[in-house]
Amino acid sequence: MFDPAWPAGLPVGDGWTQTTGTTDVIFPYDGSVVAAAPLGTVADARRALEEALAAAPAMAALPSHTRRAALLHAHDALAERREDFERLLVLETGKPLVDCRVEVARTLVTLATAAEEVARLHGETVPLDLLPSGEGLVGFWTRRPIGVVVGITGYNYPLLLAAHKIAPSVAAGCPVIVKPAPATPLATLWLVHLLRESGALPPAGVQLVTGDVEVGRTLVEDRRIGAVSFTGSAAAGHAIARNAAPTKVLLELGSNAALVVAADADLEAAADAVVRGGYYASGQACISVQRVLVEEPVREQFLALLAERVKDVSVGDPRLPDTRVAPLIDERATERVLDWIAASGATTLTGGRRDGRAIAPTVLDGVPDGAAAWDEEIFGPVVCVRSVPDLDAAFAAVNRSRYGLHAAVFTRSLATAFAAIERIEAGGVVVNDVPGFRADNMPYGGVKDSGAGREGPRFAIEELTVTRMAIIRP
């Protein structure tokens, strides 16, 4: 079993930098202290930047087989310790064990896929004789590392989100500095350690710095870096984009994912999906089901099916394999969600109250536009249901949101499925499954206030490289 208190310092430069301060990592279920994590400073961030900049030429020069070997080493080392990582994630995030198992599995896929994509990082030749002046010239382009990458992650999936920043950076030949969320640094520290212990990378090729907003600002505002990759709230992402300009910024922000239930849908499957997609990770996922739009003719039948299924959602200790909803990351988050429920002006069909330190799985009926529970990202175990007269009204309601990450539609009609794919303004549209279904080898990202750029190893690697054109007159 890993000792959560092991990271006595920060992986900066050649080794581990001792910090003068620590911060307690709290188990959200009972408030106990998991470990005292190293607390970084602005000085630590500045040193990490200098070390990463110095390592950039060596990282860029690494042969493909070396970058691939480093990623595969981390994959294999994580696979050997997967149960330890799962338990550690439960303790620092408070997410149910079932969700932490999924997080580790997806992290393994991310590392393996990034290793495979190293072999596909290439350019192509280009005909230059489209004009007479180009006759006799040889043209081609290659991809080169963009430079130092700063990756900032959220607290809800700390290991996976860090892998989404680190693995493509290493594959592309970029030094990366990752800053985890203050509440959840431990699993990310271990992941960075696994990559560094491979011995395949320059020591400063992968670094980690913890700390407050000033630490983050120090990292993203340095004009010498190549890119910032951020996962978190829209407000924080917008501020980072402003502060980092003109540096390239990749943003994976929030959402209030919609699921449309057509009159011809398999209603039992749709109700199952709403429960599965609305309450996993206790609702603390950017593509968890939040808004459900049901065609009026099947509204009552669907609500009855949904209410029955919500009764079976187990609430309690996240360490238990049957638990599906556990306490949120902290009391402030819990109070905010309860306030949004109270202010929604909706009918509470189930939940809407505390269940121990957790929030009981909640279904709200008839939440109006203008209510935060409908318009914003609630990030808790709350599903809002609204009936609509037809699919045109459903698609219009989905698109009125300022967000556009993922959405779903349940239907037996291919025409409806393709209409949804064509008309819904989102980075992904899922038919007959939860909007939270995400393949880590697909381009993942949003439109509007849900972000810019795409994740998934293949696509993130392209984001973290720049084309270099070459023209030769023999």
Salt bridges, closest charged atoms under 4 A:
GLU50 OE2 - ARG224 NH2 2.75
GLU51 OE2 - ARG47 NH2 3.52
ASP76 OD1 - HIS75 ND1 2.96
GLU80 OE1 - ARG81 NH1 3.69
GLU83 OE1 - ARG87 NH1 3.93
ASP84 OD1 - ARG87 NH2 2.76
GLU86 OE2 - ARG82 NE 3.81
GLU86 OE1 - ARG101 NE 3.87
GLU103 OE1 - LYS95 NZ 2.58
GLU117 OE2 - ARG120 NH1 3.29
GLU197 OE2 - HIS73 NE2 3.41
GLU197 OE1 - HIS193 NE2 3.50
GLU214 OE2 - ARG217 NH1 2.35
GLU221 OE2 - ARG217 NE 3.66
ASP222 OD2 - ARG224 NH2 2.93
GLU268 OE1 - ARG309 NH2 3.83
ASP272 OD1 - ARG309 NE 2.39
GLU300 OE2 - ARG299 NH1 2.18
GLU308 OE2 - LYS311 NZ 3.12
ASP317 OD2 - ARG319 NH2 2.93
GLU331 OE2 - ARG354 NH2 2.48
ASP365 OD2 - ARG299 NH2 2.34
ASP369 OD1 - ARG386 NH2 3.14
ASP369 OD2 - ARG400 NE 3.56
GLU376 OE1 - ARG402 NH2 2.72
ASP392 OD1 - ARG423 NH1 2.95
GLU425 OE1 - LYS448 NZ 3.27
ASP433 OD1 - ARG276 NH2 2.94
ASP440 OD2 - ARG106 NE 2.85
ASP440 OD1 - HIS164 NE2 3.15
ASP440 OD1 - ARG438 NE 3.89
ASP449 OD1 - HIS238 NE2 3.69
ASP449 OD2 - ARG402 NH1 2.53
GLU455 OE1 - HIS164 ND1 3.33
GLU455 OE2 - LYS165 NZ 2.71
GLU455 OE1 - ARG438 NH2 3.41
GLU463 OE1 - LYS248 NZ 3.03
